[in-house]
Every structure is written in C-alpha cells, then in structure tokens.
Amino acid sequence: MMTDQAKRISQELRPYVDHSEAEDLDRIATRLQRTDPDPPSAAFRAELKARLMELEGRQVGTYWRPRRLRLAIASYVGSGLGLLGVAALLA
C-alpha cells in the first residue's frame, strides 16, 4: 500500500515519465520511507572527500590562501581599529 507522499510523487511525474517508470519511482519512494538509513560514518566521509579531491587534482588539506596573508590580516585589523577610532571621535 502506497503512502500519500508516494502517490503525490508519481502524480507529479506522470506527465513527464512513463506509467511503468512512475510506478517504479513509487516503489522506491515507499521503500525509502520505510527504512531509516544511518548517516555515513566520519571515516567514510573523510575517505570520500579525499578520493573526490584526488580526482579533482588537488591534495587534501591544501586550500587557497592569499599570497600575503599576514599583510591582509594586518590591513583588516588596521582598518577596523581606524573605524573604531572614527566612531569614538564622532560619539
């Protein structure tokens, strides 16, 4: 027996897919609603991320950084302090 949600899924898809394909999707939706799968473990997610990044040609843990990171940080801190000083003078 199909649930209301599964019936709605097939009814929404029927104009676009075959009747047999909509029924297959109903069966899959029903099975997914009945089961409550556990989320993947952290080890699996880490391994998957490493494989995907390897396929992409990047190494794990290497991310983009500005060339002059310390200069960027110092300029942000300096501009923030300057704005605080202006706000203190106007208040």
N, CA, C and O atoms as a Tinker XYZ file with bonds, in Angstrom:
   364  protein
     1  N      0.845000   -1.180000    0.000000    73     2
     2  CA     0.000000    0.000000    0.000000    64     1     3
     3  C      0.886000    1.237000    0.000000    63     2     4     5
     4  O      1.797000    1.352000    0.820000    81     3
     5  N      0.622000    2.156000   -0.911000    73     3     6
     6  CA     1.459000    3.337000   -1.047000    64     5     7
     7  C      0.981000    4.447000   -0.123000    63     6     8     9
     8  O     -0.206000    4.565000    0.182000    81     7
     9  N      1.932000    5.248000    0.308000    73     7    10
    10  CA     1.575000    6.380000    1.151000    64     9    11
    11  C      1.124000    7.538000    0.288000    63    10    12    13
    12  O      1.289000    7.522000   -0.932000    81    11
    13  N      0.555000    8.538000    0.927000    73    11    14
    14  CA     0.084000    9.711000    0.187000    64    13    15
    15  C      1.228000   10.439000   -0.496000    63    14    16    17
    16  O      1.072000   10.950000   -1.606000    81    15
    17  N      2.382000   10.487000    0.168000    73    15    18
    18  CA     3.513000   11.197000   -0.415000    64    17    19
    19  C      3.991000   10.493000   -1.676000    63    18    20    21
    20  O      4.312000   11.148000   -2.667000    81    19
    21  N      4.041000    9.158000   -1.649000    73    19    22
    22  CA     4.472000    8.429000   -2.834000    64    21    23
    23  C      3.485000    8.621000   -3.972000    63    22    24    25
    24  O      3.895000    8.741000   -5.126000    81    23
    25  N      2.189000    8.654000   -3.672000    73    23    26
    26  CA     1.195000    8.887000   -4.713000    64    25    27
    27  C      1.371000   10.276000   -5.308000    63    26    28    29
    28  O      1.240000   10.456000   -6.519000    81    27
    29  N      1.665000   11.250000   -4.471000    73    27    30
    30  CA     1.874000   12.608000   -4.979000    64    29    31
    31  C      3.098000   12.686000   -5.877000    63    30    32    33
    32  O      3.092000   13.403000   -6.878000    81    31
    33  N      4.141000   11.956000   -5.525000    73    31    34
    34  CA     5.347000   11.964000   -6.343000    64    33    35
    35  C      5.030000   11.431000   -7.732000    63    34    36    37
    36  O      5.419000   12.040000   -8.729000    81    35
    37  N      4.339000   10.320000   -7.815000    73    35    38
    38  CA     4.040000    9.752000   -9.125000    64    37    39
    39  C      3.054000   10.620000   -9.896000    63    38    40    41
    40  O      3.145000   10.728000  -11.119000    81    39
    41  N      2.134000   11.226000   -9.204000    73    39    42
    42  CA     1.170000   12.083000   -9.894000    64    41    43
    43  C      1.851000   13.312000  -10.481000    63    42    44    45
    44  O      1.465000   13.792000  -11.547000    81    43
    45  N      2.853000   13.815000   -9.792000    73    43    46
    46  CA     3.577000   14.965000  -10.313000    64    45    47
    47  C      4.436000   14.586000  -11.509000    63    46    48    49
    48  O      4.662000   15.405000  -12.399000    81    47
    49  N      4.917000   13.345000  -11.534000    73    47    50
    50  CA     5.830000   12.929000  -12.592000    64    49    51
    51  C      5.133000   12.324000  -13.799000    63    50    52    53
    52  O      5.735000   12.247000  -14.870000    81    51
    53  N      3.894000   11.894000  -13.663000    73    51    54
    54  CA     3.227000   11.181000  -14.762000    64    53    55
    55  C      3.178000   11.955000  -16.071000    63    54    56    57
    56  O      3.312000   11.324000  -17.120000    81    55
    57  N      3.000000   13.256000  -16.091000    73    55    58
    58  CA     3.008000   13.914000  -17.402000    64    57    59
    59  C      4.373000   13.840000  -18.100000    63    58    60    61
    60  O      4.463000   14.014000  -19.315000    81    59
    61  N      5.432000   13.581000  -17.325000    73    59    62
    62  CA     6.781000   13.635000  -17.882000    64    61    63
    63  C      7.431000   12.268000  -18.076000    63    62    64    65
    64  O      8.361000   12.141000  -18.873000    81    63
    65  N      6.960000   11.245000  -17.365000    73    63    66
    66  CA     7.569000    9.915000  -17.460000    64    65    67
    67  C      6.503000    8.869000  -17.779000    63    66    68    69
    68  O      5.304000    9.122000  -17.653000    81    67
    69  N      6.965000    7.693000  -18.192000    73    67    70
    70  CA     6.059000    6.584000  -18.498000    64    69    71
    71  C      5.334000    6.127000  -17.236000    63    70    72    73
    72  O      5.771000    6.391000  -16.116000    81    71
    73  N      4.222000    5.438000  -17.448000    73    71    74
    74  CA     3.438000    4.907000  -16.328000    64    73    75
    75  C      4.257000    3.890000  -15.539000    63    74    76    77
    76  O      4.233000    3.898000  -14.308000    81    75
    77  N      4.985000    3.011000  -16.239000    73    75    78
    78  CA     5.774000    1.981000  -15.539000    64    77    79
    79  C      6.923000    2.622000  -14.750000    63    78    80    81
    80  O      7.249000    2.184000  -13.647000    81    79
    81  N      7.523000    3.654000  -15.324000    73    79    82
    82  CA     8.607000    4.337000  -14.615000    64    81    83
    83  C      8.084000    5.054000  -13.372000    63    82    84    85
    84  O      8.756000    5.075000  -12.341000    81    83
    85  N      6.893000    5.640000  -13.462000    73    83    86
    86  CA     6.291000    6.294000  -12.300000    64    85    87
    87  C      5.992000    5.277000  -11.207000    63    86    88    89
    88  O      6.159000    5.567000  -10.023000    81    87
    89  N      5.550000    4.085000  -11.605000    73    87    90
    90  CA     5.297000    3.035000  -10.605000    64    89    91
    91  C      6.592000    2.595000   -9.938000    63    90    92    93
    92  O      6.625000    2.362000   -8.730000    81    91
    93  N      7.669000    2.482000  -10.733000    73    91    94
    94  CA     8.970000    2.135000  -10.149000    64    93    95
    95  C      9.412000    3.190000   -9.138000    63    94    96    97
    96  O      9.929000    2.860000   -8.070000    81    95
    97  N      9.208000    4.436000   -9.477000    73    95    98
    98  CA     9.572000    5.514000   -8.550000    64    97    99
    99  C      8.707000    5.474000   -7.290000    63    98   100   101
   100  O      9.182000    5.791000   -6.200000    81    99
   101  N      7.428000    5.082000   -7.439000    73    99   102
   102  CA     6.564000    4.930000   -6.270000    64   101   103
   103  C      7.098000    3.849000   -5.341000    63   102   104   105
   104  O      7.111000    4.019000   -4.122000    81   103
   105  N      7.542000    2.729000   -5.928000    73   103   106
   106  CA     8.081000    1.634000   -5.104000    64   105   107
   107  C      9.348000    2.082000   -4.378000    63   106   108   109
   108  O      9.538000    1.769000   -3.203000    81   107
   109  N     10.197000    2.802000   -5.067000    73   107   110
   110  CA    11.432000    3.290000   -4.446000    64   109   111
   111  C     11.109000    4.281000   -3.332000    63   110   112   113
   112  O     11.724000    4.239000   -2.266000    81   111
   113  N     10.148000    5.170000   -3.574000    73   111   114
   114  CA     9.764000    6.148000   -2.551000    64   113   115
   115  C      9.195000    5.448000   -1.317000    63   114   116   117
   116  O      9.486000    5.836000   -0.186000    81   115
   117  N      8.390000    4.425000   -1.539000    73   115   118
   118  CA     7.813000    3.684000   -0.415000    64   117   119
   119  C      8.903000    2.995000    0.387000    63   118   120   121
   120  O      8.895000    3.027000    1.617000    81   119
   121  N      9.847000    2.368000   -0.317000    73   119   122
   122  CA    10.931000    1.673000    0.381000    64   121   123
   123  C     11.789000    2.664000    1.161000    63   122   124   125
   124  O     12.195000    2.375000    2.287000    81   123
   125  N     12.068000    3.819000    0.582000    73   123   126
   126  CA    12.870000    4.824000    1.285000    64   125   127
   127  C     12.147000    5.381000    2.506000    63   126   128   129
   128  O     12.780000    5.713000    3.508000    81   127
   129  N     10.831000    5.483000    2.424000    73   127   130
   130  CA    10.071000    5.979000    3.568000    64   129   131
   131  C     10.029000    4.951000    4.694000    63   130   132   133
   132  O      9.980000    5.316000    5.869000    81   131
   133  N     10.048000    3.674000    4.339000    73   131   134
   134  CA    10.008000    2.626000    5.367000    64   133   135
   135  C     11.335000    2.475000    6.093000    63   134   136   137
   136  O     11.362000    2.195000    7.291000    81   135
   137  N     12.421000    2.656000    5.383000    73   135   138
   138  CA    13.735000    2.463000    6.003000    64   137   139
   139  C     14.247000    3.793000    6.527000    63   138   140   141
   140  O     13.936000    4.854000    5.986000    81   139
   141  N     15.021000    3.718000    7.566000    73   139   142
   142  CA    15.638000    4.909000    8.139000    64   141   143
   143  C     17.144000    4.664000    8.156000    63   142   144   145
   144  O     17.680000    4.203000    9.164000    81   143
   145  N     17.838000    4.968000    7.050000    73   143   146
   146  CA    19.265000    4.634000    6.988000    64   145   147
   147  C     20.086000    5.502000    7.933000    63   146   148   149
   148  O     19.763000    6.662000    8.189000    81   147
   149  N     21.152000    4.905000    8.438000    73   147   150
   150  CA    22.086000    5.641000    9.280000    64   149   151
   151  C     22.937000    6.550000    8.398000    63   150   152   153
   152  O     23.260000    6.191000    7.266000    81   151
   153  N     23.298000    7.710000    8.906000    73   151   154
   154  CA    24.183000    8.578000    8.109000    64   153   155
   155  C     25.558000    7.932000    7.984000    63   154   156   157
   156  O     25.943000    7.144000    8.848000    81   155
   157  N     26.295000    8.244000    6.942000    73   155   158
   158  CA    27.628000    7.658000    6.776000    64   157   159
   159  C     28.553000    8.058000    7.913000    63   158   160   161
   160  O     28.416000    9.129000    8.503000    81   159
   161  N     29.489000    7.182000    8.203000    73   159   162
   162  CA    30.421000    7.459000    9.297000    64   161   163
   163  C     31.399000    8.556000    8.891000    63   162   164   165
   164  O     31.553000    8.871000    7.711000    81   163
   165  N     32.051000    9.125000    9.889000    73   163   166
   166  CA    33.021000   10.194000    9.632000    64   165   167
   167  C     34.193000    9.670000    8.813000    63   166   168   169
   168  O     34.717000   10.380000    7.954000    81   167
   169  N     34.607000    8.438000    9.073000    73   167   170
   170  CA    35.722000    7.857000    8.319000    64   169   171
   171  C     35.359000    7.714000    6.842000    63   170   172   173
   172  O     36.170000    8.008000    5.963000    81   171
   173  N     34.139000    7.261000    6.581000    73   171   174
   174  CA    33.691000    7.130000    5.188000    64   173   175
   175  C     33.653000    8.485000    4.497000    63   174   176   177
   176  O     34.094000    8.614000    3.355000    81   175
   177  N     33.129000    9.493000    5.182000    73   175   178
   178  CA    33.049000   10.829000    4.583000    64   177   179
   179  C     34.433000   11.394000    4.299000    63   178   180   181
   180  O     34.644000   12.027000    3.265000    81   179
   181  N     35.384000   11.167000    5.214000    73   179   182
   182  CA    36.751000   11.654000    5.015000    64   181   183
   183  C     37.411000   10.952000    3.831000    63   182   184   185
   184  O     38.089000   11.587000    3.023000    81   183
   185  N     37.207000    9.646000    3.735000    73   183   186
   186  CA    37.781000    8.902000    2.608000    64   185   187
   187  C     37.158000    9.340000    1.289000    63   186   188   189
   188  O     37.860000    9.477000    0.287000    81   187
   189  N     35.858000    9.561000    1.281000    73   187   190
   190  CA    35.175000   10.023000    0.082000    64   189   191
   191  C     35.685000   11.397000   -0.339000    63   190   192   193
   192  O     35.915000   11.642000   -1.524000    81   191
   193  N     35.861000   12.287000    0.624000    73   191   194
   194  CA    36.374000   13.621000    0.320000    64   193   195
   195  C     37.776000   13.535000   -0.261000    63   194   196   197
   196  O     38.104000   14.236000   -1.218000    81   195
   197  N     38.601000   12.675000    0.321000    73   195   198
   198  CA    39.972000   12.525000   -0.175000    64   197   199
   199  C     39.971000   12.007000   -1.611000    63   198   200   201
   200  O     40.730000   12.495000   -2.449000    81   199
   201  N     39.127000   11.027000   -1.894000    73   199   202
   202  CA    39.057000   10.483000   -3.257000    64   201   203
   203  C     38.555000   11.514000   -4.253000    63   202   204   205
   204  O     39.090000   11.625000   -5.357000    81   203
   205  N     37.531000   12.271000   -3.871000    73   203   206
   206  CA    36.992000   13.276000   -4.786000    64   205   207
   207  C     37.995000   14.377000   -5.058000    63   206   208   209
   208  O     38.115000   14.851000   -6.188000    81   207
   209  N     38.717000   14.786000   -4.025000    73   207   210
   210  CA    39.721000   15.834000   -4.224000    64   209   211
   211  C     40.888000   15.302000   -5.046000    63   210   212   213
   212  O     41.495000   16.042000   -5.821000    81   211
   213  N     41.202000   14.020000   -4.878000    73   211   214
   214  CA    42.263000   13.416000   -5.672000    64   213   215
   215  C     41.852000   13.367000   -7.145000    63   214   216   217
   216  O     42.672000   13.621000   -8.027000    81   215
   217  N     40.605000   13.046000   -7.406000    73   215   218
   218  CA    40.107000   13.042000   -8.776000    64   217   219
   219  C     40.122000   14.439000   -9.373000    63   218   220   221
   220  O     40.329000   14.609000  -10.574000    81   219
   221  N     39.905000   15.424000   -8.539000    73   219   222
   222  CA    39.886000   16.807000   -8.989000    64   221   223
   223  C     41.302000   17.340000   -9.204000    63   222   224   225
   224  O     41.491000   18.405000   -9.791000    81   223
   225  N     42.286000   16.594000   -8.728000    73   223   226
   226  CA    43.667000   17.007000   -8.928000    64   225   227
   227  C     44.240000   17.818000   -7.791000    63   226   228   229
   228  O     45.345000   18.351000   -7.900000    81   227
   229  N     43.510000   17.919000   -6.711000    73   227   230
   230  CA    44.011000   18.668000   -5.559000    64   229   231
   231  C     44.410000   17.709000   -4.459000    63   230   232   233
   232  O     43.921000   16.581000   -4.397000    81   231
   233  N     45.285000   18.153000   -3.608000    73   231   234
   234  CA    45.653000   17.353000   -2.454000    64   233   235
   235  C     44.745000   17.721000   -1.294000    63   234   236   237
   236  O     44.273000   18.854000   -1.195000    81   235
   237  N     44.508000   16.758000   -0.420000    73   235   238
   238  CA    43.663000   17.005000    0.737000    64   237   239
   239  C     44.370000   17.979000    1.671000    63   238   240   241
   240  O     45.551000   17.818000    1.978000    81   239
   241  N     43.636000   18.985000    2.116000    73   239   242
   242  CA    44.176000   19.931000    3.076000    64   241   243
   243  C     44.839000   21.142000    2.453000    63   242   244   245
   244  O     45.239000   22.056000    3.175000    81   243
   245  N     44.968000   21.179000    1.136000    73   243   246
   246  CA    45.546000   22.358000    0.504000    64   245   247
   247  C     44.415000   23.208000   -0.042000    63   246   248   249
   248  O     43.689000   22.800000   -0.949000    81   247
   249  N     44.281000   24.374000    0.517000    73   247   250
   250  CA    43.233000   25.288000    0.127000    64   249   251
   251  C     43.865000   26.592000   -0.336000    63   250   252   253
   252  O     45.036000   26.854000   -0.063000    81   251
   253  N     43.102000   27.390000   -1.025000    73   251   254
   254  CA    43.590000   28.675000   -1.499000    64   253   255
   255  C     43.852000   29.595000   -0.325000    63   254   256   257
   256  O     43.062000   29.669000    0.617000    81   255
   257  N     44.979000   30.298000   -0.396000    73   255   258
   258  CA    45.330000   31.309000    0.601000    64   257   259
   259  C     45.875000   32.524000   -0.126000    63   258   260   261
   260  O     46.482000   32.397000   -1.190000    81   259
   261  N     45.662000   33.691000    0.442000    73   259   262
   262  CA    46.267000   34.872000   -0.177000    64   261   263
   263  C     47.795000   34.769000   -0.125000    63   262   264   265
   264  O     48.354000   34.136000    0.770000    81   263
   265  N     48.450000   35.393000   -1.085000    73   263   266
   266  CA    49.917000   35.328000   -1.119000    64   265   267
   267  C     50.536000   35.985000    0.113000    63   266   268   269
   268  O     51.500000   35.478000    0.687000    81   267
   269  N     49.971000   37.105000    0.501000    73   267   270
   270  CA    50.483000   37.833000    1.667000    64   269   271
   271  C     49.417000   37.834000    2.755000    63   270   272   273
   272  O     48.767000   38.850000    3.003000    81   271
   273  N     49.250000   36.705000    3.387000    73   271   274
   274  CA    48.195000   36.528000    4.380000    64   273   275
   275  C     48.378000   37.473000    5.572000    63   274   276   277
   276  O     47.418000   38.093000    6.029000    81   275
   277  N     49.607000   37.581000    6.068000    73   275   278
   278  CA    49.845000   38.441000    7.232000    64   277   279
   279  C     49.568000   39.911000    6.910000    63   278   280   281
   280  O     49.046000   40.643000    7.750000    81   279
   281  N     49.911000   40.336000    5.712000    73   279   282
   282  CA    49.638000   41.701000    5.302000    64   281   283
   283  C     48.139000   41.946000    5.211000    63   282   284   285
   284  O     47.661000   43.008000    5.609000    81   283
   285  N     47.397000   40.982000    4.695000    73   283   286
   286  CA    45.940000   41.111000    4.602000    64   285   287
   287  C     45.316000   41.204000    5.998000    63   286   288   289
   288  O     44.436000   42.030000    6.239000    81   287
   289  N     45.776000   40.356000    6.903000    73   287   290
   290  CA    45.256000   40.379000    8.278000    64   289   291
   291  C     45.574000   41.722000    8.937000    63   290   292   293
   292  O     44.715000   42.321000    9.584000    81   291
   293  N     46.804000   42.184000    8.769000    73   291   294
   294  CA    47.205000   43.459000    9.371000    64   293   295
   295  C     46.385000   44.610000    8.800000    63   294   296   297
   296  O     46.010000   45.525000    9.535000    81   295
   297  N     46.102000   44.577000    7.498000    73   295   298
   298  CA    45.308000   45.665000    6.916000    64   297   299
   299  C     43.868000   45.628000    7.420000    63   298   300   301
   300  O     43.270000   46.678000    7.656000    81   299
   301  N     43.305000   44.429000    7.587000    73   299   302
   302  CA    41.949000   44.331000    8.140000    64   301   303
   303  C     41.898000   44.837000    9.573000    63   302   304   305
   304  O     40.987000   45.577000    9.943000    81   303
   305  N     42.878000   44.437000   10.379000    73   303   306
   306  CA    42.926000   44.890000   11.773000    64   305   307
   307  C     43.116000   46.407000   11.827000    63   306   308   309
   308  O     42.454000   47.095000   12.605000    81   307
   309  N     44.012000   46.917000   11.005000    73   307   310
   310  CA    44.258000   48.361000   10.991000    64   309   311
   311  C     43.034000   49.147000   10.565000    63   310   312   313
   312  O     42.721000   50.173000   11.168000    81   311
   313  N     42.337000   48.689000    9.542000    73   311   314
   314  CA    41.140000   49.421000    9.109000    64   313   315
   315  C     40.038000   49.316000   10.156000    63   314   316   317
   316  O     39.287000   50.269000   10.361000    81   315
   317  N     39.936000   48.179000   10.813000    73   315   318
   318  CA    38.934000   48.034000   11.882000    64   317   319
   319  C     39.214000   48.971000   13.040000    63   318   320   321
   320  O     38.306000   49.617000   13.564000    81   319
   321  N     40.484000   49.042000   13.437000    73   319   322
   322  CA    40.843000   49.958000   14.519000    64   321   323
   323  C     40.635000   51.409000   14.101000    63   322   324   325
   324  O     40.222000   52.237000   14.913000    81   323
   325  N     40.920000   51.721000   12.839000    73   323   326
   326  CA    40.694000   53.076000   12.343000    64   325   327
   327  C     39.218000   53.428000   12.383000    63   326   328   329
   328  O     38.865000   54.541000   12.775000    81   327
   329  N     38.354000   52.517000   11.991000    73   327   330
   330  CA    36.914000   52.764000   12.047000    64   329   331
   331  C     36.426000   52.923000   13.486000    63   330   332   333
   332  O     35.563000   53.755000   13.765000    81   331
   333  N     36.976000   52.129000   14.387000    73   331   334
   334  CA    36.630000   52.277000   15.807000    64   333   335
   335  C     37.056000   53.656000   16.329000    63   334   336   337
   336  O     36.337000   54.283000   17.107000    81   335
   337  N     38.227000   54.115000   15.895000    73   335   338
   338  CA    38.697000   55.432000   16.301000    64   337   339
   339  C     37.811000   56.537000   15.777000    63   338   340   341
   340  O     37.509000   57.480000   16.508000    81   339
   341  N     37.383000   56.445000   14.522000    73   339   342
   342  CA    36.478000   57.446000   13.951000    64   341   343
   343  C     35.151000   57.428000   14.693000    63   342   344   345
   344  O     34.593000   58.484000   14.995000    81   343
   345  N     34.641000   56.234000   14.991000    73   343   346
   346  CA    33.369000   56.121000   15.720000    64   345   347
   347  C     33.502000   56.716000   17.102000    63   346   348   349
   348  O     32.556000   57.333000   17.591000    81   347
   349  N     34.652000   56.554000   17.756000    73   347   350
   350  CA    34.849000   57.113000   19.102000    64   349   351
   351  C     34.900000   58.636000   19.048000    63   350   352   353
   352  O     34.404000   59.311000   19.950000    81   351
   353  N     35.495000   59.169000   18.001000    73   351   354
   354  CA    35.571000   60.633000   17.874000    64   353   355
   355  C     34.212000   61.252000   17.584000    63   354   356   357
   356  O     33.925000   62.360000   18.037000    81   355
   357  N     33.372000   60.544000   16.830000    73   355   358
   358  CA    32.048000   61.076000   16.479000    64   357   359
   359  C     31.019000   60.880000   17.586000    63   358   360   361
   360  O     29.984000   61.546000   17.589000    81   359
   361  N     31.287000   59.989000   18.511000    73   359   362
   362  CA    30.305000   59.701000   19.567000    64   361   363
   363  C     30.405000   60.655000   20.724000    63   362   364
   364  O     29.647000   60.540000   21.687000    81   363
